[in-house]
Each structure stands twice: as C-alpha cells, then as structure tokens.
Amino acid sequence: LVTFVVWWFASPAESRLSMALVTAVSVLIIACPCALGLATPTAIMVGTGRGAEKGILIKGGEALETAHKLTAIVLDKTGTITHGKPAVTDIIPAPVGVQETLDERELLRLAASAEQHSEHPLAAAIVREALARGLSLTEPIDFQAVVGNGVEAQVDGHAVLVGKAALLAQRSIQSAMGENAAGLAALGRTPMYVAVDGREAGIIAVADTVRPESKEAIATMHELGLRVVMMTGDNKRTADAVASQVGVDVVFADVLPKDKADKVRALQVEGHVVGMVGDGINDAPALAQADVGLAVGTGTDVAMESADITLMRGDLRAVPQAIALSHDTMRTIKQNLFWAFIYNIVGIPIAAGVLFPFTGWLLSPILASAAMAFSSVSVVLNSLRLRARSAT
C-alpha cells in the first residue's frame, strides 16, 4: 500500500497507475513469507528423519531444539552404562557362629526363591544362577518389595530378606560381613545381603559388566562440553568402581527410585540444562523431569513413553549423536532464516523502486516471483544438506 501510494503521487500522470501497480505487485510477491515459513519445519523434518535412520527417534521439534542447550547429562548405571544383565560372581555364607545351618547352595536357593517375583536385574541374576545350578525353587509367600532396598518373603516357612545392608538395619539385624561386602564393592560388584529368620545368612555378589562403548561415549560427551553424572542405587564403592572405568565427572550413589527426579531437579536448580538417560520403570520420573529425557530402546515401555527421545540401540554412543544432530539442526535453522531474510531485506527495496530514480530500472513481477521461489528452494536445499552433515 505504501509503495502504491508513493508511486501514485510520484509518477507522471500518464504512467501513474501502471507504475504504482507494477511496484506494489512486485513488493507483494517478493515479500511472500514462504521461505520464512519453511525455514524451521524443513530443518526439523530432515533432522528427525536423519535421526530415525540412525535409530534415534525424536518425539517432536521441541526436544530437538532443546538438546543442543544441554550442559549436564545424567546416566543411569544399570542397563545404560552397563549391560543390565548382571551375573552372580560370589556366594559367601555367613561365618560359623553367626549362621551355621546354610551352605552355599541352600543360601542361593532361599535367596532365589524369595527374588522370583522381583523385577530388578540383580534379582533376575540370582534366579538365573540358581536355575543354572539345577536348584529347585519354592514359590514365596507374602512377597514384598522394599523399594530401593530389596525384598522380603516367606520361603519354606523361613522369613527371608535379600537386599542392601540398609534393609538388614531396618529390621535390626546385625551384620558381621561388612568387610566382605566392602571388598566385593571395591571390585565393582554389588553385594546382596541375605538374612534368614532374623539372622544374617550370607552375601551373594552380583556384577554387571560395563558396555565396551560406554567409555568412548562419555569421552565424546566431554568433548561436547557436557558434565557427565552417573546415578545408581548401588552403594558408593561399587558406583565409584564403575565410574573409574568410564570416566564420569560426578557419582550419585545409594539413590532410591523416588529420589532420582530430585537429583535431576537439583542439577537444574544449579543452572544446568539437564538430559537424563535411562531404561527402567524407576527412571521414568527422572526422564520426565529432565529438560530432555533420552530412553534406551532396549528398556521398558514406561521409560520410552516418559522420554522425549528414544535410542533404539542399546549403544550409549547414540546420546552424543543425538546432541550433535540437535546442534546441526539449529545451525541449519539459523542459516535458513538468514537466507529467507536476506532476500526480503535486499529484494523489497528494489521491488519498491528505490533504484528507479538513479538507474531507471524497476523489478519486474516476473523476476520478483522467480526471486521469491528461489529463496524457498534455497531454504529447502540447505535443509537437505543436513542429511549429508549428519551422516558423518
């Protein structure tokens, strides 16, 4: 309208209408916001598509746009840094005088019987070991999971507890095997205390081996400037042993499932933009609390539903790949917006006829439409370049 009015009064009377119409139509065409409208969605569409090809499923553009801002990444230990399929390494009956009636096989049988209905990976390892040794398990009665600490049940008329030292302390059961547990924990093994009829019966140690790619993945996260935190319900010695193998910056040990989200929230209060990587039901609240939740696809459906990004591979290296993809996508969006704006900034004044008084040249509506189309094409082509950059 401004262009039309200016040229209506500035043009000679015989060319007033044509001059005003040509310039106004040229401005209208070249100012079409197609390129601006395409700048962000095309980049996000290509970015999410490229992620899917790599086994990184991104729920929406918001997660992709936030991931590049992450300053801290929290990794669950079991099933994320480690394989999540631990195996029994040691069975140590209590010393004579503390519990005299159980040998190694009976200790394992009672513990495995009590653990049959537990969903914890450590419990599954004990049950697998008992079955592998051909032991006959008994269906437990009054099974109860003590969240974050272990289980208790009645097995063959015996009250059986299996879990952390804290579980024995809650039941006022004295432990004489602290040194045994400390030695096992120093080796990166998780000691599970077993108590029968109110007395300590022994320790079953379980080890979950570290994934071979975890150290490399964490090193890549450090290169991206991330603070890497490991969070686990295991005791501090066991957690520190695993942490020393993979090189994390901070260890949160002895964390109960209900406290995981609080740990993430505490990092956010410190000013960090936090990503959380987990695979279990217990990780779901923390995944939801994090600025970006990343669920390992080999884990539970609840974890994947709570997360913003699902890593279909159990490979931790997909985490820095997802973050790098976010960086590339945001860079592409900024480039697209630049190209979209530069056409308007340069083209609109020319279409309005600012060069006419000096050169006698007006931008034809045909050329204006070509410039407008090319700006949209350039944005799409630049977005497609993201496929090539993300392939490396």
Phi, psi and chi 1 to 4 in degrees:
 res  aa     phi    psi   chi1   chi2   chi3   chi4
   1 LEU       -  -43.5  -71.9  174.4      -      -
   2 VAL   -62.1  -44.3  171.1      -      -      -
   3 THR   -62.1  -43.7  -59.1      -      -      -
   4 PHE   -60.3  -47.1 -176.2   89.9      -      -
   5 VAL   -65.7  -43.4  170.1      -      -      -
   6 VAL   -60.0  -48.8  168.0      -      -      -
   7 TRP   -74.7  -22.2  -76.6  109.1      -      -
   8 TRP   -63.8  -39.2  176.9  -93.0      -      -
   9 PHE   -90.5  -23.0  -69.5  105.0      -      -
  10 ALA   -90.4  -16.2      -      -      -      -
  11 SER   -90.1  156.2  -57.6      -      -      -
  12 PRO   -60.4  153.8  -22.7   32.9      -      -
  13 ALA   -60.3  -37.1      -      -      -      -
  14 GLU   -72.3  -21.5   63.0  -85.0    8.1      -
  15 SER  -117.8   12.6   60.8      -      -      -
  16 ARG   -58.6  -50.1  176.1  179.2  -62.8  166.3
  17 LEU   -68.3  -45.7 -179.2   59.6      -      -
  18 SER   -65.3  -40.7   62.5      -      -      -
  19 MET   -64.0  -45.2 -172.0   74.5  169.8      -
  20 ALA   -66.3  -40.1      -      -      -      -
  21 LEU   -68.8  -45.8  -82.6  175.4      -      -
  22 VAL   -60.5  -47.0  167.3      -      -      -
  23 THR   -67.6  -41.7   51.5      -      -      -
  24 ALA   -64.9  -42.0      -      -      -      -
  25 VAL   -67.3  -39.4  169.6      -      -      -
  26 SER   -61.6  -42.9  -65.5      -      -      -
  27 VAL   -64.0  -43.5  168.9      -      -      -
  28 LEU   -60.5  -41.2 -178.6   63.6      -      -
  29 ILE   -71.1  -48.9  -68.5  171.9      -      -
  30 ILE   -72.8  -22.1 -155.5  165.8      -      -
  31 ALA   -85.6    2.6      -      -      -      -
  32 CYS   -55.8  126.9  177.1      -      -      -
  33 PRO   -83.7   27.7   32.7  -35.9      -      -
  34 CYS   -57.9  -47.3  -66.9      -      -      -
  35 ALA   -62.5  -40.3      -      -      -      -
  36 LEU   -63.8  -39.0  -72.5  173.9      -      -
  37 GLY   -68.4  -26.8      -      -      -      -
  38 LEU   -89.3  -20.7  -68.9  169.9      -      -
  39 ALA   -54.8  -50.8      -      -      -      -
  40 THR   -82.4  -51.0  -62.1      -      -      -
  41 PRO   -63.4  -33.8   17.1  -28.8      -      -
  42 THR   -66.9  -41.1   53.4      -      -      -
  43 ALA   -65.4  -42.4      -      -      -      -
  44 ILE   -66.4  -39.9  -70.0  176.8      -      -
  45 MET   -62.3  -45.3 -178.3  177.4   66.3      -
  46 VAL   -67.2  -40.2  175.0      -      -      -
  47 GLY   -63.0  -45.9      -      -      -      -
  48 THR   -67.4  -35.6   53.0      -      -      -
  49 GLY   -65.5  -41.4      -      -      -      -
  50 ARG   -66.4  -37.5 -177.5   57.5 -171.2  159.7
  51 GLY   -62.6  -42.7      -      -      -      -
  52 ALA   -61.3  -37.1      -      -      -      -
  53 GLU   -63.4  -29.0  -68.6  177.0    0.5      -
  54 LYS   -91.0    1.9  -68.8 -176.5  170.9 -175.4
  55 GLY    83.1   22.2      -      -      -      -
  56 ILE  -113.9  104.5  -58.0  168.7      -      -
  57 LEU   -95.2  118.4  -56.5 -175.8      -      -
  58 ILE  -108.6  123.7  -57.7  165.2      -      -
  59 LYS   -67.8  -34.4  -75.6 -172.8  177.6  179.0
  60 GLY  -163.1  171.4      -      -      -      -
  61 GLY   -64.5  -29.2      -      -      -      -
  62 GLU   -61.8  -43.2 -176.1  178.4   -4.6      -
  63 ALA   -64.0  -40.4      -      -      -      -
  64 LEU   -66.2  -35.6 -168.7   60.4      -      -
  65 GLU   -77.1  -25.2  -67.8  179.7   38.1      -
  66 THR   -86.2  -30.5  -55.3      -      -      -
  67 ALA   -57.6  -31.8      -      -      -      -
  68 HIS   -73.1  -11.9   81.6  -73.0      -      -
  69 LYS   -91.3   -5.8  -58.8  176.6 -175.3  177.3
  70 LEU   -58.0  137.4  -65.7  179.6      -      -
  71 THR  -116.4  -16.8   59.5      -      -      -
  72 ALA  -141.0  144.0      -      -      -      -
  73 ILE  -128.2  126.9 -167.2   85.0      -      -
  74 VAL  -104.2  126.8  179.7      -      -      -
  75 LEU  -113.7  124.4  -53.5  175.0      -      -
  76 ASP   -69.3  144.7  176.6   56.0      -      -
  77 LYS   -79.1  -60.6 -179.1 -177.1   78.3   69.0
  78 THR   -71.7  120.3  -56.0      -      -      -
  79 GLY    87.9   -8.7      -      -      -      -
  80 THR  -115.8  -63.9  -56.4      -      -      -
  81 ILE   -77.1  -35.5  -66.7  177.0      -      -
  82 THR  -103.7  174.9   62.2      -      -      -
  83 HIS   -69.7  -23.8  -76.5   98.6      -      -
  84 GLY    79.5    7.6      -      -      -      -
  85 LYS  -126.0   73.9  -68.6 -175.5  178.1  179.1
  86 PRO   -69.3  163.3   24.4  -32.7      -      -
  87 ALA  -134.0  150.0      -      -      -      -
  88 VAL   -70.0  129.6  172.3      -      -      -
  89 THR  -112.1  -30.1   57.5      -      -      -
  90 ASP  -143.6  141.4  -56.5   86.9      -      -
  91 ILE  -129.4  113.3  -57.8  173.7      -      -
  92 ILE  -122.5  105.0  -53.3  173.4      -      -
  93 PRO   -64.3  155.1  -20.4   33.8      -      -
  94 ALA   -63.9  151.7      -      -      -      -
  95 PRO   -58.7  152.4  -21.1   31.6      -      -
  96 VAL   -59.0  135.4  175.2      -      -      -
  97 GLY   103.1  -26.0      -      -      -      -
  98 VAL   -92.4  -47.2  177.0      -      -      -
  99 GLN  -149.5  109.8  174.3   63.2  -91.0      -
 100 GLU   -99.9   -7.2  -58.9  179.0    2.1      -
 101 THR   -98.6  -10.8   59.8      -      -      -
 102 LEU  -108.9  130.7  -60.8 -177.7      -      -
 103 ASP   -96.5 -177.2   59.5   12.9      -      -
 104 GLU   -60.7  -44.3 -177.5  177.5  -56.4      -
 105 ARG   -67.0  -42.2  -72.1  176.0   60.7   83.6
 106 GLU   -68.1  -37.1 -178.3   63.7    8.2      -
 107 LEU   -60.4  -46.2  175.8   65.1      -      -
 108 LEU   -65.5  -40.4  177.4   61.0      -      -
 109 ARG   -63.3  -45.6 -170.5 -170.9   72.8   82.2
 110 LEU   -64.4  -43.8  -70.7  174.3      -      -
 111 ALA   -64.3  -44.6      -      -      -      -
 112 ALA   -65.5  -38.3      -      -      -      -
 113 SER   -61.7  -43.2  -64.1      -      -      -
 114 ALA   -67.3  -31.3      -      -      -      -
 115 GLU   -88.0   -0.6  -67.3  -84.4   26.5      -
 116 GLN   -56.2  -35.5  -76.6 -176.6   88.1      -
 117 HIS   -99.4    6.9  -61.9  -54.0      -      -
 118 SER   -80.7  144.3  173.8      -      -      -
 119 GLU   -95.8   -0.3  -63.8  179.5  -10.4      -
 120 HIS   -73.2  139.8 -162.3  -77.8      -      -
 121 PRO   -57.7  -33.6  -24.1   33.5      -      -
 122 LEU   -68.4  -37.4  -59.4 -175.8      -      -
 123 ALA   -64.6  -42.1      -      -      -      -
 124 ALA   -61.4  -35.4      -      -      -      -
 125 ALA   -65.6  -40.1      -      -      -      -
 126 ILE   -65.5  -42.4  -66.4  174.2      -      -
 127 VAL   -64.9  -42.9  173.4      -      -      -
 128 ARG   -60.5  -40.9  -78.0 -163.0  -58.1  -88.6
 129 GLU   -65.7  -41.6 -179.9   66.0   18.0      -
 130 ALA   -63.1  -44.1      -      -      -      -
 131 LEU   -66.7  -36.9  -65.6  175.9      -      -
 132 ALA   -64.4  -28.6      -      -      -      -
 133 ARG   -88.4    2.6  -64.7 -169.0 -178.4 -160.8
 134 GLY    76.6   21.7      -      -      -      -
 135 LEU   -79.4  143.5  -60.1  178.8      -      -
 136 SER   -92.3  116.1  178.9      -      -      -
 137 LEU   -90.0  150.0  -56.5 -174.2      -      -
 138 THR  -105.8  140.3  -58.5      -      -      -
 139 GLU   -67.0  123.3 -177.5   66.5   20.9      -
 140 PRO   -74.2  153.0   27.8  -34.0      -      -
 141 ILE  -114.9  145.8  -59.3  172.9      -      -
 142 ASP    56.2   41.0  -63.1  -28.7      -      -
 143 PHE   -64.4  137.9  170.8   84.8      -      -
 144 GLN  -146.3  127.9 -178.4  178.5   -8.9      -
 145 ALA   -88.7  124.9      -      -      -      -
 146 VAL   -94.3  101.1 -176.5      -      -      -
 147 VAL   -52.5  124.2  179.4      -      -      -
 148 GLY    81.6   -7.2      -      -      -      -
 149 ASN  -123.5  -29.3  -77.6  -35.4      -      -
 150 GLY   150.5 -151.1      -      -      -      -
 151 VAL  -138.6  161.8  -58.3      -      -      -
 152 GLU  -141.2  146.8   58.3 -178.0  -21.6      -
 153 ALA  -164.8  166.6      -      -      -      -
 154 GLN   -99.1  123.8  -68.1  -75.1  -30.8      -
 155 VAL  -127.9  117.2  179.0      -      -      -
 156 ASP    52.7   37.6  -67.7  -22.9      -      -
 157 GLY    82.2    1.9      -      -      -      -
 158 HIS  -104.5  140.3  -61.2  -72.6      -      -
 159 ALA   -83.7  114.2      -      -      -      -
 160 VAL  -114.8  131.1  179.2      -      -      -
 161 LEU  -116.5  137.3  -62.0  177.4      -      -
 162 VAL  -136.5  123.5 -175.0      -      -      -
 163 GLY   166.2 -151.6      -      -      -      -
 164 LYS   -77.3  167.6  -62.9  179.9 -179.9  178.6
 165 ALA   -60.5  -31.1      -      -      -      -
 166 ALA   -62.5  -30.4      -      -      -      -
 167 LEU   -67.5  -41.9 -178.9   59.3      -      -
 168 LEU   -64.6  -39.1  -89.2   65.0      -      -
 169 ALA   -64.8  -37.5      -      -      -      -
 170 GLN   -62.1  -31.4  -72.0  177.3   10.3      -
 171 ARG   -97.3   12.2  -57.9  -62.0 -171.9  -88.7
 172 SER    58.4   38.5  -59.1      -      -      -
 173 ILE  -100.5  123.4  -61.2  173.8      -      -
 174 GLN   -74.2  140.0  -62.6  -65.1  -39.3      -
 175 SER  -114.4  133.3  172.9      -      -      -
 176 ALA  -112.3   12.4      -      -      -      -
 177 MET  -117.3   27.6  -56.1 -173.5   71.1      -
 178 GLY   -61.2  -40.1      -      -      -      -
 179 GLU   -67.2  -38.3  -69.1 -173.8    7.4      -
 180 ASN   -60.0  -45.9  -59.3   81.5      -      -
 181 ALA   -64.2  -40.7      -      -      -      -
 182 ALA   -64.4  -41.0      -      -      -      -
 183 GLY   -64.0  -40.2      -      -      -      -
 184 LEU   -67.6  -41.1  -66.7  167.5      -      -
 185 ALA   -64.0  -36.2      -      -      -      -
 186 ALA   -63.6  -23.3      -      -      -      -
 187 LEU   -89.8    4.6  -62.7  173.6      -      -
 188 GLY    84.5   16.1      -      -      -      -
 189 ARG  -102.5  150.7  -59.1  166.9 -172.1  173.7
 190 THR   -99.8  113.5  -58.8      -      -      -
 191 PRO   -80.7  128.9   26.5  -29.3      -      -
 192 MET  -111.0  115.1  -55.9  -77.1  -74.3      -
 193 TYR   -76.1  143.6  -71.6   83.2      -      -
 194 VAL  -123.1  128.8 -177.8      -      -      -
 195 ALA  -124.9  139.8      -      -      -      -
 196 VAL  -127.7  124.6  178.1      -      -      -
 197 ASP    54.2   42.3  -65.3  -29.5      -      -
 198 GLY    80.0    9.5      -      -      -      -
 199 ARG  -128.1  144.9  -66.3 -176.0  -62.9  171.5
 200 GLU   -63.5  129.2 -176.4  179.3   44.8      -
 201 ALA  -110.3  -19.8      -      -      -      -
 202 GLY   154.8 -173.0      -      -      -      -
 203 ILE  -130.8  136.5  -71.8  176.8      -      -
 204 ILE  -115.5  118.7  -61.3  176.5      -      -
 205 ALA   -95.7  137.5      -      -      -      -
 206 VAL  -127.3  137.1 -179.8      -      -      -
 207 ALA  -122.9  137.7      -      -      -      -
 208 ASP  -116.2  111.8 -173.0    7.2      -      -
 209 THR   -71.1  146.5   56.0      -      -      -
 210 VAL   -73.5  137.4  172.8      -      -      -
 211 ARG   -63.1  137.6  -66.3  178.7 -177.0  -89.2
 212 PRO   -61.8  -25.8   19.4  -30.7      -      -
 213 GLU   -90.3   -5.1   67.2  -84.7    3.4      -
 214 SER   -63.6  -43.0  -67.6      -      -      -
 215 LYS   -62.8  -43.7 -175.1  174.2 -178.1  179.2
 216 GLU   -62.8  -42.5  176.4 -171.4  -15.8      -
 217 ALA   -63.0  -42.3      -      -      -      -
 218 ILE   -68.1  -36.6  -70.0  169.8      -      -
 219 ALA   -62.1  -39.0      -      -      -      -
 220 THR   -66.3  -37.5  -53.7      -      -      -
 221 MET   -62.1  -39.9  -66.7  177.2 -156.7      -
 222 HIS   -62.0  -38.4  -75.7  142.5      -      -
 223 GLU   -64.3  -28.5  -68.2  173.5    4.4      -
 224 LEU   -81.7    2.1  -67.2  172.2      -      -
 225 GLY    82.4   20.0      -      -      -      -
 226 LEU   -90.7  144.4  -65.4  170.0      -      -
 227 ARG   -88.4  119.9 -175.0 -175.1 -170.7 -168.9
 228 VAL  -100.4  123.9 -176.6      -      -      -
 229 VAL  -118.9  134.8  178.6      -      -      -
 230 MET  -106.3  133.2 -173.5 -178.2   80.6      -
 231 MET  -125.0  132.2 -176.1  158.4   58.2      -
 232 THR  -154.3  156.3  177.6      -      -      -
 233 GLY   -85.8   -6.5      -      -      -      -
 234 ASP   -68.9  162.1  -71.5  -14.0      -      -
 235 ASN   -69.0  164.6   62.9   70.0      -      -
 236 LYS   -63.7  -38.2 -175.7  164.9  175.0   54.5
 237 ARG   -64.2  -45.0  -72.9 -161.4  178.1 -169.8
 238 THR   -63.1  -44.0  -59.0      -      -      -
 239 ALA   -62.6  -43.1      -      -      -      -
 240 ASP   -64.7  -35.0  -72.8  -18.9      -      -
 241 ALA   -64.4  -41.6      -      -      -      -
 242 VAL   -70.1  -41.8  173.9      -      -      -
 243 ALA   -61.0  -37.5      -      -      -      -
 244 SER   -66.6  -25.6   65.0      -      -      -
 245 GLN   -76.1  -31.8  -64.4 -179.8   51.6      -
 246 VAL  -109.3  -15.4  -63.9      -      -      -
 247 GLY    84.5   36.8      -      -      -      -
 248 VAL   -76.7  161.5  -60.1      -      -      -
 249 ASP   -86.4  -39.6  -59.8  -48.2      -      -
 250 VAL  -134.8  143.5 -179.5      -      -      -
 251 VAL  -121.9  125.6  176.6      -      -      -
 252 PHE  -105.9  108.3  -66.4  149.6      -      -
 253 ALA  -109.0  165.9      -      -      -      -
 254 ASP    54.9   36.3  -68.3  -48.7      -      -
 255 VAL   -90.7  120.4 -179.9      -      -      -
 256 LEU   -72.7  152.3  -63.7  175.0      -      -
 257 PRO   -52.7  -39.8  -27.9   35.4      -      -
 258 LYS   -70.3  -15.6   64.4 -176.9  179.8   64.9
 259 ASP   -96.9   -5.9  -63.6  -29.6      -      -
 260 LYS   -63.3  -43.9  -72.2 -172.5  175.0 -176.8
 261 ALA   -63.1  -34.0      -      -      -      -
 262 ASP   -65.4  -37.2  -66.9  -25.2      -      -
 263 LYS   -64.7  -40.7  -66.6  -67.2 -174.8 -178.6
 264 VAL   -64.3  -42.9  171.8      -      -      -
 265 ARG   -62.6  -37.2 -169.0  177.9  -63.5  107.2
 266 ALA   -63.5  -39.4      -      -      -      -
 267 LEU   -64.9  -37.8  -70.7  170.2      -      -
 268 GLN   -66.0  -37.4  -68.7  170.5  -33.5      -
 269 VAL   -63.3  -33.1  170.0      -      -      -
 270 GLU   -70.0   -9.7  -68.6  177.6   13.4      -
 271 GLY   106.5    3.9      -      -      -      -
 272 HIS   -82.6  145.7  -72.7  -71.7      -      -
 273 VAL   -93.9  115.5 -178.7      -      -      -
 274 VAL  -108.2  133.2 -177.8      -      -      -
 275 GLY  -107.5  140.0      -      -      -      -
 276 MET  -120.8  130.9  169.3   70.1 -167.1      -
 277 VAL  -117.4  121.8 -174.3      -      -      -
 278 GLY  -154.2  174.8      -      -      -      -
 279 ASP  -138.7   -7.8   70.6  -34.1      -      -
 280 GLY  -108.8  170.3      -      -      -      -
 281 ILE   -59.1  -39.5  -66.0  174.4      -      -
 282 ASN   -66.0  -18.4  -67.3  -24.2      -      -
 283 ASP   -86.4  -12.4  -60.1  -37.5      -      -
 284 ALA   -56.7  -47.0      -      -      -      -
 285 PRO   -61.2  -38.6  -23.4   34.7      -      -
 286 ALA   -68.7  -37.8      -      -      -      -
 287 LEU   -62.5  -40.1  -71.0  167.8      -      -
 288 ALA   -70.8  -34.1      -      -      -      -
 289 GLN   -72.4  -33.2  173.6   64.1   37.7      -
 290 ALA   -63.9  155.3      -      -      -      -
 291 ASP   -63.6  -36.3  -63.8  -77.9      -      -
 292 VAL  -136.9  118.8  178.2      -      -      -
 293 GLY   -97.3  131.1      -      -      -      -
 294 LEU  -120.5  114.7  -59.5   98.8      -      -
 295 ALA  -101.1  135.8      -      -      -      -
 296 VAL   -76.5  124.1  178.5      -      -      -
 297 GLY   -64.9  -16.3      -      -      -      -
 298 THR   -83.6    2.5   53.5      -      -      -
 299 GLY   -94.0 -149.0      -      -      -      -
 300 THR   -87.9  157.8   63.6      -      -      -
 301 ASP   -65.0  -34.3  -68.7  -19.3      -      -
 302 VAL   -63.3  -42.0  173.6      -      -      -
 303 ALA   -62.9  -44.3      -      -      -      -
 304 MET   -66.1  -35.7  -72.7 -174.0  -80.5      -
 305 GLU   -68.6  -32.2 -175.9   63.2   28.9      -
 306 SER   -80.5  -18.5  -58.0      -      -      -
 307 ALA   -89.9  160.7      -      -      -      -
 308 ASP   -89.3  -29.8  -56.4  -63.7      -      -
 309 ILE  -130.3  135.0  -61.7  173.5      -      -
 310 THR  -113.1  127.2  -60.9      -      -      -
 311 LEU   -97.5  106.7  -48.7  174.1      -      -
 312 MET   -67.6  -23.4  -63.2  -51.7  -64.3      -
 313 ARG   -93.2  152.3  -48.1 -169.0  -48.7  -90.0
 314 GLY   -81.7   11.9      -      -      -      -
 315 ASP   -87.5  119.5 -170.4  -22.2      -      -
 316 LEU   -65.8  -18.3 -159.5   56.8      -      -
 317 ARG   -65.3  -16.0  -71.9  173.8  -66.8 -170.3
 318 ALA   -68.2  -21.2      -      -      -      -
 319 VAL   -66.0  -56.0  174.3      -      -      -
 320 PRO   -63.6  -28.0   17.7  -29.4      -      -
 321 GLN   -64.1  -41.1  -73.0  176.7   -0.6      -
 322 ALA   -64.9  -40.6      -      -      -      -
 323 ILE   -68.2  -41.5  -63.7  170.3      -      -
 324 ALA   -63.3  -37.4      -      -      -      -
 325 LEU   -63.3  -38.1 -179.6   62.0      -      -
 326 SER   -63.2  -43.8  173.3      -      -      -
 327 HIS   -58.4  -47.0  -80.4  -79.3      -      -
 328 ASP   -63.3  -40.3  -71.8  -18.1      -      -
 329 THR   -65.5  -43.9  -58.9      -      -      -
 330 MET   -66.3  -36.9  -67.4  -53.1  -60.4      -
 331 ARG   -63.2  -40.6 -172.4 -177.0  -55.1  113.9
 332 THR   -66.2  -40.4  -60.4      -      -      -
 333 ILE   -59.9  -44.1  -70.7  172.8      -      -
 334 LYS   -64.7  -40.3  -68.4  174.1 -177.2  176.8
 335 GLN   -63.4  -42.5  -68.5  169.8   -9.9      -
 336 ASN   -61.1  -44.0  -72.6  -10.7      -      -
 337 LEU   -64.4  -35.5  -69.4  172.5      -      -
 338 PHE   -61.5  -49.5  168.5   79.8      -      -
 339 TRP   -65.6  -36.1  -74.7  112.4      -      -
 340 ALA   -65.4  -42.9      -      -      -      -
 341 PHE   -72.6  -39.0  -85.8  112.7      -      -
 342 ILE   -63.4  -35.1 -157.3   68.6      -      -
 343 TYR   -63.1  -43.4  -84.5  105.3      -      -
 344 ASN   -68.3  -43.1  -73.8   -9.4      -      -
 345 ILE   -62.4  -41.7  -69.1  170.2      -      -
 346 VAL   -83.7  -41.1  174.0      -      -      -
 347 GLY   -76.1  -38.6      -      -      -      -
 348 ILE   -63.3  -45.7  -71.3  175.3      -      -
 349 PRO   -61.3  -38.5  -24.6   35.3      -      -
 350 ILE   -66.3  -43.1  -64.6  174.9      -      -
 351 ALA   -62.6  -31.1      -      -      -      -
 352 ALA   -75.8  -10.0      -      -      -      -
 353 GLY    93.8   24.1      -      -      -      -
 354 VAL   -66.5  -23.2  -64.8      -      -      -
 355 LEU   -86.7  -12.9  -62.9 -179.6      -      -
 356 PHE   -60.5  -42.9 -176.8   78.5      -      -
 357 PRO   -63.1  -25.2  -23.1   34.8      -      -
 358 PHE   -98.8  -34.5  -50.4  103.2      -      -
 359 THR  -118.8  -13.3   64.2      -      -      -
 360 GLY    72.7   17.1      -      -      -      -
 361 TRP  -108.9  133.0 -175.7   76.4      -      -
 362 LEU  -116.4  146.7  -77.5  175.7      -      -
 363 LEU   -79.6  119.7 -176.7   65.2      -      -
 364 SER   -67.0  143.9  163.8      -      -      -
 365 PRO   -56.7  -29.3  -27.4   35.6      -      -
 366 ILE   -66.0  -46.7  -63.1  173.9      -      -
 367 LEU   -66.1  -35.3  -67.2  177.2      -      -
 368 ALA   -63.7  -41.9      -      -      -      -
 369 SER   -67.0  -36.0   63.4      -      -      -
 370 ALA   -64.9  -41.8      -      -      -      -
 371 ALA   -65.4  -41.5      -      -      -      -
 372 MET   -62.7  -44.1 -177.8  -86.1  -67.4      -
 373 ALA   -64.0  -41.3      -      -      -      -
 374 PHE   -66.0  -33.5 -172.9   71.0      -      -
 375 SER   -64.0  -39.3   68.5      -      -      -
 376 SER   -67.8  -42.2  -62.1      -      -      -
 377 VAL   -63.4  -40.3  170.6      -      -      -
 378 SER   -64.7  -36.2   65.3      -      -      -
 379 VAL   -65.7  -45.0  163.8      -      -      -
 380 VAL   -64.8  -44.3  173.2      -      -      -
 381 LEU   -63.4  -39.2  -69.0  175.9      -      -
 382 ASN   -65.5  -37.0 -170.9   55.5      -      -
 383 SER   -64.9  -38.7  -64.8      -      -      -
 384 LEU   -66.8  -23.8  -69.2  173.9      -      -
 385 ARG   -62.9  -22.9  -71.5  176.2   60.1 -116.6
 386 LEU   -60.9  -31.4 -178.8   60.3      -      -
 387 ARG   -61.4  -43.4  -71.3  176.9   60.8   86.0
 388 ALA   -70.0  -40.9      -      -      -      -
 389 ARG   -66.6  -38.7  -72.8 -155.6  -56.8  -88.1
 390 SER   -76.0  -12.4  -62.0      -      -      -
 391 ALA   -76.9  -14.9      -      -      -      -
 392 THR   -87.2      -   53.5      -      -      -
